[in-house]
């Protein structure tokens, strides 16, 4: 899985997790949903994503890196 798809999957998982936590644990977990949404929005404009930095350090490669490796 590429870095871009991993970031998208992680964001989706965090949104769903925060909704579950909001419903079954405490209503204030809705702020986790807001944080993930705000992070996605700022990432779209700035290109800075903390999750992508962590995933890159874990060895997940971007689409471009994967394509270059298959040549």
Gaussian input, Z-matrix of N, CA and C with variables (Angstrom, degrees):
# hf/3-21g

backbone

0 1
 N
 C     1     B1
 C     2     B2     1     A1
 N     3     B3     2     A2     1     D1
 C     4     B4     3     A3     2     D2
 C     5     B5     4     A4     3     D3
 N     6     B6     5     A5     4     D4
 C     7     B7     6     A6     5     D5
 C     8     B8     7     A7     6     D6
 N     9     B9     8     A8     7     D7
 C    10    B10     9     A9     8     D8
 C    11    B11    10    A10     9     D9
 N    12    B12    11    A11    10    D10
 C    13    B13    12    A12    11    D11
 C    14    B14    13    A13    12    D12
 N    15    B15    14    A14    13    D13
 C    16    B16    15    A15    14    D14
 C    17    B17    16    A16    15    D15
 N    18    B18    17    A17    16    D16
 C    19    B19    18    A18    17    D17
 C    20    B20    19    A19    18    D18
 N    21    B21    20    A20    19    D19
 C    22    B22    21    A21    20    D20
 C    23    B23    22    A22    21    D21
 N    24    B24    23    A23    22    D22
 C    25    B25    24    A24    23    D23
 C    26    B26    25    A25    24    D24
 N    27    B27    26    A26    25    D25
 C    28    B28    27    A27    26    D26
 C    29    B29    28    A28    27    D27
 N    30    B30    29    A29    28    D28
 C    31    B31    30    A30    29    D29
 C    32    B32    31    A31    30    D30
 N    33    B33    32    A32    31    D31
 C    34    B34    33    A33    32    D32
 C    35    B35    34    A34    33    D33
 N    36    B36    35    A35    34    D34
 C    37    B37    36    A36    35    D35
 C    38    B38    37    A37    36    D36
 N    39    B39    38    A38    37    D37
 C    40    B40    39    A39    38    D38
 C    41    B41    40    A40    39    D39
 N    42    B42    41    A41    40    D40
 C    43    B43    42    A42    41    D41
 C    44    B44    43    A43    42    D42
 N    45    B45    44    A44    43    D43
 C    46    B46    45    A45    44    D44
 C    47    B47    46    A46    45    D45
 N    48    B48    47    A47    46    D46
 C    49    B49    48    A48    47    D47
 C    50    B50    49    A49    48    D48
 N    51    B51    50    A50    49    D49
 C    52    B52    51    A51    50    D50
 C    53    B53    52    A52    51    D51
 N    54    B54    53    A53    52    D52
 C    55    B55    54    A54    53    D53
 C    56    B56    55    A55    54    D54
 N    57    B57    56    A56    55    D55
 C    58    B58    57    A57    56    D56
 C    59    B59    58    A58    57    D57
 N    60    B60    59    A59    58    D58
 C    61    B61    60    A60    59    D59
 C    62    B62    61    A61    60    D60
 N    63    B63    62    A62    61    D61
 C    64    B64    63    A63    62    D62
 C    65    B65    64    A64    63    D63
 N    66    B66    65    A65    64    D64
 C    67    B67    66    A66    65    D65
 C    68    B68    67    A67    66    D66
 N    69    B69    68    A68    67    D67
 C    70    B70    69    A69    68    D68
 C    71    B71    70    A70    69    D69
 N    72    B72    71    A71    70    D70
 C    73    B73    72    A72    71    D71
 C    74    B74    73    A73    72    D72
 N    75    B75    74    A74    73    D73
 C    76    B76    75    A75    74    D74
 C    77    B77    76    A76    75    D75
 N    78    B78    77    A77    76    D76
 C    79    B79    78    A78    77    D77
 C    80    B80    79    A79    78    D78
 N    81    B81    80    A80    79    D79
 C    82    B82    81    A81    80    D80
 C    83    B83    82    A82    81    D81
 N    84    B84    83    A83    82    D82
 C    85    B85    84    A84    83    D83
 C    86    B86    85    A85    84    D84
 N    87    B87    86    A86    85    D85
 C    88    B88    87    A87    86    D86
 C    89    B89    88    A88    87    D87
 N    90    B90    89    A89    88    D88
 C    91    B91    90    A90    89    D89
 C    92    B92    91    A91    90    D90
 N    93    B93    92    A92    91    D91
 C    94    B94    93    A93    92    D92
 C    95    B95    94    A94    93    D93
 N    96    B96    95    A95    94    D94
 C    97    B97    96    A96    95    D95
 C    98    B98    97    A97    96    D96
 N    99    B99    98    A98    97    D97
 C   100   B100    99    A99    98    D98
 C   101   B101   100   A100    99    D99
 N   102   B102   101   A101   100   D100
 C   103   B103   102   A102   101   D101
 C   104   B104   103   A103   102   D102
 N   105   B105   104   A104   103   D103
 C   106   B106   105   A105   104   D104
 C   107   B107   106   A106   105   D105
 N   108   B108   107   A107   106   D106
 C   109   B109   108   A108   107   D107
 C   110   B110   109   A109   108   D108
 N   111   B111   110   A110   109   D109
 C   112   B112   111   A111   110   D110
 C   113   B113   112   A112   111   D111
 N   114   B114   113   A113   112   D112
 C   115   B115   114   A114   113   D113
 C   116   B116   115   A115   114   D114
 N   117   B117   116   A116   115   D115
 C   118   B118   117   A117   116   D116
 C   119   B119   118   A118   117   D117
 N   120   B120   119   A119   118   D118
 C   121   B121   120   A120   119   D119
 C   122   B122   121   A121   120   D120
 N   123   B123   122   A122   121   D121
 C   124   B124   123   A123   122   D122
 C   125   B125   124   A124   123   D123
 N   126   B126   125   A125   124   D124
 C   127   B127   126   A126   125   D125
 C   128   B128   127   A127   126   D126
 N   129   B129   128   A128   127   D127
 C   130   B130   129   A129   128   D128
 C   131   B131   130   A130   129   D129
 N   132   B132   131   A131   130   D130
 C   133   B133   132   A132   131   D131
 C   134   B134   133   A133   132   D132
 N   135   B135   134   A134   133   D133
 C   136   B136   135   A135   134   D134
 C   137   B137   136   A136   135   D135
 N   138   B138   137   A137   136   D136
 C   139   B139   138   A138   137   D137
 C   140   B140   139   A139   138   D138
 N   141   B141   140   A140   139   D139
 C   142   B142   141   A141   140   D140
 C   143   B143   142   A142   141   D141
 N   144   B144   143   A143   142   D142
 C   145   B145   144   A144   143   D143
 C   146   B146   145   A145   144   D144
 N   147   B147   146   A146   145   D145
 C   148   B148   147   A147   146   D146
 C   149   B149   148   A148   147   D147
 N   150   B150   149   A149   148   D148
 C   151   B151   150   A150   149   D149
 C   152   B152   151   A151   150   D150
 N   153   B153   152   A152   151   D151
 C   154   B154   153   A153   152   D152
 C   155   B155   154   A154   153   D153
 N   156   B156   155   A155   154   D154
 C   157   B157   156   A156   155   D155
 C   158   B158   157   A157   156   D156
 N   159   B159   158   A158   157   D157
 C   160   B160   159   A159   158   D158
 C   161   B161   160   A160   159   D159
 N   162   B162   161   A161   160   D160
 C   163   B163   162   A162   161   D161
 C   164   B164   163   A163   162   D162
 N   165   B165   164   A164   163   D163
 C   166   B166   165   A165   164   D164
 C   167   B167   166   A166   165   D165
 N   168   B168   167   A167   166   D166
 C   169   B169   168   A168   167   D167
 C   170   B170   169   A169   168   D168
 N   171   B171   170   A170   169   D169
 C   172   B172   171   A171   170   D170
 C   173   B173   172   A172   171   D171
 N   174   B174   173   A173   172   D172
 C   175   B175   174   A174   173   D173
 C   176   B176   175   A175   174   D174
 N   177   B177   176   A176   175   D175
 C   178   B178   177   A177   176   D176
 C   179   B179   178   A178   177   D177
 N   180   B180   179   A179   178   D178
 C   181   B181   180   A180   179   D179
 C   182   B182   181   A181   180   D180
 N   183   B183   182   A182   181   D181
 C   184   B184   183   A183   182   D182
 C   185   B185   184   A184   183   D183
 N   186   B186   185   A185   184   D184
 C   187   B187   186   A186   185   D185
 C   188   B188   187   A187   186   D186
 N   189   B189   188   A188   187   D187
 C   190   B190   189   A189   188   D188
 C   191   B191   190   A190   189   D189
 N   192   B192   191   A191   190   D190
 C   193   B193   192   A192   191   D191
 C   194   B194   193   A193   192   D192
 N   195   B195   194   A194   193   D193
 C   196   B196   195   A195   194   D194
 C   197   B197   196   A196   195   D195
 N   198   B198   197   A197   196   D196
 C   199   B199   198   A198   197   D197
 C   200   B200   199   A199   198   D198
 N   201   B201   200   A200   199   D199
 C   202   B202   201   A201   200   D200
 C   203   B203   202   A202   201   D201
 N   204   B204   203   A203   202   D202
 C   205   B205   204   A204   203   D203
 C   206   B206   205   A205   204   D204
 N   207   B207   206   A206   205   D205
 C   208   B208   207   A207   206   D206
 C   209   B209   208   A208   207   D207
 N   210   B210   209   A209   208   D208
 C   211   B211   210   A210   209   D209
 C   212   B212   211   A211   210   D210

   B1=1.4476
   B2=1.5235
   B3=1.3064
   B4=1.4609
   B5=1.5337
   B6=1.3107
   B7=1.4675
   B8=1.5249
   B9=1.3229
   B10=1.4562
   B11=1.5336
   B12=1.3109
   B13=1.4600
   B14=1.5250
   B15=1.3171
   B16=1.4655
   B17=1.5212
   B18=1.3207
   B19=1.4658
   B20=1.5255
   B21=1.3207
   B22=1.4632
   B23=1.5300
   B24=1.3255
   B25=1.4663
   B26=1.5231
   B27=1.3296
   B28=1.4601
   B29=1.5319
   B30=1.3263
   B31=1.4652
   B32=1.5238
   B33=1.3267
   B34=1.4572
   B35=1.5219
   B36=1.3324
   B37=1.4669
   B38=1.5279
   B39=1.3325
   B40=1.4640
   B41=1.5300
   B42=1.3172
   B43=1.4688
   B44=1.5264
   B45=1.3320
   B46=1.4619
   B47=1.5231
   B48=1.3266
   B49=1.4652
   B50=1.5243
   B51=1.3253
   B52=1.4659
   B53=1.5243
   B54=1.3217
   B55=1.4690
   B56=1.5213
   B57=1.3221
   B58=1.4636
   B59=1.5282
   B60=1.3289
   B61=1.4617
   B62=1.5237
   B63=1.3267
   B64=1.4602
   B65=1.5238
   B66=1.3050
   B67=1.4712
   B68=1.5255
   B69=1.3394
   B70=1.4609
   B71=1.5275
   B72=1.3353
   B73=1.4619
   B74=1.5234
   B75=1.3513
   B76=1.4632
   B77=1.5219
   B78=1.3273
   B79=1.4686
   B80=1.5310
   B81=1.3179
   B82=1.4595
   B83=1.5356
   B84=1.3306
   B85=1.4664
   B86=1.5264
   B87=1.3258
   B88=1.4593
   B89=1.5325
   B90=1.3309
   B91=1.4703
   B92=1.5202
   B93=1.3166
   B94=1.4584
   B95=1.5275
   B96=1.3156
   B97=1.4639
   B98=1.5188
   B99=1.3297
   B100=1.4623
   B101=1.5259
   B102=1.3251
   B103=1.4585
   B104=1.5273
   B105=1.3268
   B106=1.4674
   B107=1.5225
   B108=1.3142
   B109=1.4642
   B110=1.5149
   B111=1.3250
   B112=1.4651
   B113=1.5282
   B114=1.3255
   B115=1.4591
   B116=1.5265
   B117=1.3303
   B118=1.4613
   B119=1.5243
   B120=1.3082
   B121=1.4614
   B122=1.5195
   B123=1.3318
   B124=1.4664
   B125=1.5194
   B126=1.3256
   B127=1.4604
   B128=1.5256
   B129=1.3162
   B130=1.4630
   B131=1.5268
   B132=1.3338
   B133=1.4583
   B134=1.5230
   B135=1.3221
   B136=1.4655
   B137=1.5186
   B138=1.3119
   B139=1.4636
   B140=1.5139
   B141=1.3182
   B142=1.4646
   B143=1.5146
   B144=1.3348
   B145=1.4562
   B146=1.5285
   B147=1.3274
   B148=1.4614
   B149=1.5340
   B150=1.3206
   B151=1.4634
   B152=1.5208
   B153=1.3218
   B154=1.4663
   B155=1.5248
   B156=1.3151
   B157=1.4650
   B158=1.5270
   B159=1.3254
   B160=1.4650
   B161=1.5221
   B162=1.3227
   B163=1.4609
   B164=1.5237
   B165=1.3202
   B166=1.4652
   B167=1.5287
   B168=1.3254
   B169=1.4668
   B170=1.5260
   B171=1.3340
   B172=1.4549
   B173=1.5297
   B174=1.3295
   B175=1.4560
   B176=1.5147
   B177=1.3101
   B178=1.4614
   B179=1.5278
   B180=1.3316
   B181=1.4600
   B182=1.5291
   B183=1.3287
   B184=1.4628
   B185=1.5237
   B186=1.3345
   B187=1.4606
   B188=1.5296
   B189=1.3084
   B190=1.4592
   B191=1.5362
   B192=1.3212
   B193=1.4677
   B194=1.5307
   B195=1.3134
   B196=1.4601
   B197=1.5289
   B198=1.3382
   B199=1.4637
   B200=1.5204
   B201=1.3360
   B202=1.4643
   B203=1.5159
   B204=1.3199
   B205=1.4522
   B206=1.5193
   B207=1.3305
   B208=1.4627
   B209=1.5293
   B210=1.3104
   B211=1.4775
   B212=1.4876
   A1=107.71
   A2=116.03
   A3=120.67
   A4=111.02
   A5=114.87
   A6=121.74
   A7=110.35
   A8=116.60
   A9=120.65
   A10=111.23
   A11=117.03
   A12=120.08
   A13=111.32
   A14=116.42
   A15=120.03
   A16=111.06
   A17=116.94
   A18=120.68
   A19=110.07
   A20=117.22
   A21=121.04
   A22=111.00
   A23=116.62
   A24=120.64
   A25=110.97
   A26=116.78
   A27=120.73
   A28=110.98
   A29=117.06
   A30=120.50
   A31=110.51
   A32=116.86
   A33=120.15
   A34=112.04
   A35=115.74
   A36=120.06
   A37=110.82
   A38=117.32
   A39=120.19
   A40=111.69
   A41=117.86
   A42=120.51
   A43=110.08
   A44=116.45
   A45=119.15
   A46=111.68
   A47=116.93
   A48=120.86
   A49=111.02
   A50=116.56
   A51=118.93
   A52=111.59
   A53=117.08
   A54=119.15
   A55=111.38
   A56=117.16
   A57=121.30
   A58=110.22
   A59=116.40
   A60=120.50
   A61=111.69
   A62=116.50
   A63=120.38
   A64=110.86
   A65=115.91
   A66=120.15
   A67=111.97
   A68=117.34
   A69=119.75
   A70=115.26
   A71=119.21
   A72=119.35
   A73=111.31
   A74=116.12
   A75=119.03
   A76=109.37
   A77=117.78
   A78=120.77
   A79=114.94
   A80=117.20
   A81=118.90
   A82=113.47
   A83=117.03
   A84=119.12
   A85=111.43
   A86=116.99
   A87=119.94
   A88=110.36
   A89=116.58
   A90=119.73
   A91=112.31
   A92=117.33
   A93=120.03
   A94=109.91
   A95=116.64
   A96=120.91
   A97=110.54
   A98=116.27
   A99=120.68
   A100=111.25
   A101=117.58
   A102=121.44
   A103=111.33
   A104=116.64
   A105=120.17
   A106=110.15
   A107=117.25
   A108=120.93
   A109=112.61
   A110=116.74
   A111=120.40
   A112=111.06
   A113=116.62
   A114=120.39
   A115=110.60
   A116=117.89
   A117=120.95
   A118=111.16
   A119=116.51
   A120=120.60
   A121=111.68
   A122=117.20
   A123=118.60
   A124=110.73
   A125=117.60
   A126=121.27
   A127=111.11
   A128=116.97
   A129=120.94
   A130=111.50
   A131=116.52
   A132=119.81
   A133=113.54
   A134=117.36
   A135=119.67
   A136=113.54
   A137=117.44
   A138=121.01
   A139=113.07
   A140=118.40
   A141=122.70
   A142=109.69
   A143=116.85
   A144=121.89
   A145=109.03
   A146=117.84
   A147=120.38
   A148=112.89
   A149=117.93
   A150=120.38
   A151=111.07
   A152=117.39
   A153=121.02
   A154=110.78
   A155=117.30
   A156=121.00
   A157=109.90
   A158=116.34
   A159=120.61
   A160=110.46
   A161=117.11
   A162=120.34
   A163=111.99
   A164=116.63
   A165=119.93
   A166=110.06
   A167=117.06
   A168=120.50
   A169=111.22
   A170=116.98
   A171=121.11
   A172=111.66
   A173=116.67
   A174=120.72
   A175=115.51
   A176=118.22
   A177=120.52
   A178=108.24
   A179=116.08
   A180=120.83
   A181=111.00
   A182=115.74
   A183=121.49
   A184=109.90
   A185=115.65
   A186=120.97
   A187=110.66
   A188=116.32
   A189=121.99
   A190=110.47
   A191=116.53
   A192=120.21
   A193=111.32
   A194=116.64
   A195=119.75
   A196=111.15
   A197=116.34
   A198=119.93
   A199=111.05
   A200=116.89
   A201=120.11
   A202=111.58
   A203=117.71
   A204=121.35
   A205=112.38
   A206=117.42
   A207=120.34
   A208=112.38
   A209=118.48
   A210=120.94
   A211=111.23
   D1=138.56
   D2=-177.97
   D3=-79.46
   D4=166.39
   D5=179.35
   D6=-60.17
   D7=-44.55
   D8=-177.40
   D9=-62.51
   D10=-43.67
   D11=179.01
   D12=-69.99
   D13=-33.96
   D14=178.61
   D15=-65.48
   D16=-41.54
   D17=178.67
   D18=-64.14
   D19=-43.73
   D20=178.92
   D21=-62.87
   D22=-44.04
   D23=179.06
   D24=-63.57
   D25=-42.07
   D26=179.57
   D27=-63.96
   D28=-42.48
   D29=179.34
   D30=-63.17
   D31=-43.55
   D32=177.90
   D33=-62.16
   D34=-42.69
   D35=177.77
   D36=-61.53
   D37=-43.50
   D38=-178.91
   D39=-65.13
   D40=-37.70
   D41=177.43
   D42=-63.95
   D43=-46.84
   D44=179.55
   D45=-64.79
   D46=-41.39
   D47=177.59
   D48=-60.77
   D49=-44.11
   D50=-178.92
   D51=-66.13
   D52=-33.90
   D53=176.44
   D54=-67.21
   D55=-40.55
   D56=177.02
   D57=-63.10
   D58=-45.57
   D59=179.08
   D60=-63.60
   D61=-37.61
   D62=178.13
   D63=-63.58
   D64=-41.86
   D65=-176.95
   D66=-72.90
   D67=-45.67
   D68=-171.21
   D69=-101.19
   D70=-17.90
   D71=-176.48
   D72=-108.94
   D73=-62.93
   D74=-177.44
   D75=-159.44
   D76=138.36
   D77=-177.95
   D78=-60.68
   D79=-23.48
   D80=-177.98
   D81=-72.84
   D82=-8.43
   D83=174.46
   D84=-67.35
   D85=-9.98
   D86=175.60
   D87=-59.67
   D88=-24.59
   D89=178.04
   D90=-67.80
   D91=-25.57
   D92=173.80
   D93=-66.31
   D94=-40.06
   D95=175.47
   D96=-61.03
   D97=-44.06
   D98=178.82
   D99=-63.50
   D100=-39.57
   D101=179.14
   D102=-64.18
   D103=-44.39
   D104=179.33
   D105=-63.20
   D106=-43.48
   D107=178.14
   D108=-62.59
   D109=-43.11
   D110=178.30
   D111=-65.06
   D112=-38.74
   D113=178.22
   D114=-64.91
   D115=-41.46
   D116=177.14
   D117=-62.49
   D118=-41.11
   D119=-179.93
   D120=-65.39
   D121=-47.76
   D122=-179.41
   D123=-67.35
   D124=-32.29
   D125=178.53
   D126=-65.82
   D127=-35.31
   D128=178.73
   D129=-63.54
   D130=-32.89
   D131=-177.68
   D132=-92.69
   D133=-33.03
   D134=-174.48
   D135=-103.49
   D136=-23.87
   D137=-176.53
   D138=82.59
   D139=-0.78
   D140=179.59
   D141=-92.19
   D142=121.91
   D143=179.58
   D144=-138.00
   D145=111.85
   D146=-179.98
   D147=-58.60
   D148=-36.56
   D149=178.78
   D150=-63.34
   D151=-38.14
   D152=179.18
   D153=-65.92
   D154=-36.50
   D155=178.34
   D156=-63.84
   D157=-45.47
   D158=179.45
   D159=-64.53
   D160=-43.98
   D161=-179.04
   D162=-65.68
   D163=-35.87
   D164=177.28
   D165=-64.40
   D166=-39.71
   D167=177.35
   D168=-67.01
   D169=-24.49
   D170=177.28
   D171=-80.33
   D172=-6.22
   D173=176.06
   D174=100.88
   D175=7.39
   D176=178.27
   D177=-78.44
   D178=128.94
   D179=-176.08
   D180=-100.01
   D181=153.00
   D182=178.93
   D183=-76.18
   D184=170.18
   D185=177.15
   D186=-57.06
   D187=-42.19
   D188=-177.76
   D189=-64.48
   D190=-43.63
   D191=179.39
   D192=-66.54
   D193=-37.73
   D194=178.62
   D195=-67.33
   D196=-39.51
   D197=179.09
   D198=-66.26
   D199=-39.32
   D200=179.37
   D201=-67.69
   D202=-30.57
   D203=-179.35
   D204=-73.98
   D205=-22.74
   D206=-178.22
   D207=-89.35
   D208=-5.62
   D209=-179.39
   D210=-76.23

